[in-house]
Amino acid sequence: MIQVTRNIALEEREIELHFVRASGPGGQNVNKVSTAVQLRFDVGNSPSLPGDVRTRLIRLAGRRITQEGILIIEARQHRTQERNREDAIARLVELIRKATERPTPRKKTKPSKASKERRIESKKQRGSVKKMRGAAYTE
């Protein structure tokens, strides 16, 4: 079990890990050892996630989520499989934690009377500046 929050815990079987060859530096091992990790998590069918968290997670994931609702996280920063695996799981947990935070609802506000008057006054002033550029004043 991977504990995300007090209420949310993911089972190990919900996460699929694939090890692939990483690009970039690696010396003699670069073409032999599959150290990069591709983590797949089925957001749409996960029994561990509440509905509101699921929808926020899909929105937060952006391009990392497929049409089928599978979240793909790639980790290739480290040189070992284990460190990349830990990094990928940590990034998944962090993304789910962000999705658990409810956005604060927006409160509707109206501009004050004074701010409306200032706006109208600045518009009048700008209009008079433009009016001075007219043909009557070019001498």
Sequence and secondary structure as in RCSB ss.txt:
>XXXX:A:sequence
MIQVTRNIALEEREIELHFVRASGPGGQNVNKVSTAVQLRFDVGNSPSLPGDVRTRLIRLAGRRITQEGILIIEA
RQHRTQERNREDAIARLVELIRKATERPTPRKKTKPSKASKERRIESKKQRGSVKKMRGAAYTE
>XXXX:A:secstr
 EE SSS EE GGGEEEEEE   S  GGGTTT   EEEEEEESTT TTS HHHHHHHHHHHGGGB TTSEEEEEE
 SSSSHHHHHHHHHHHHHHHHHHHHS           HHHHHHHHHHHHHHHHHHHTTSGGG  
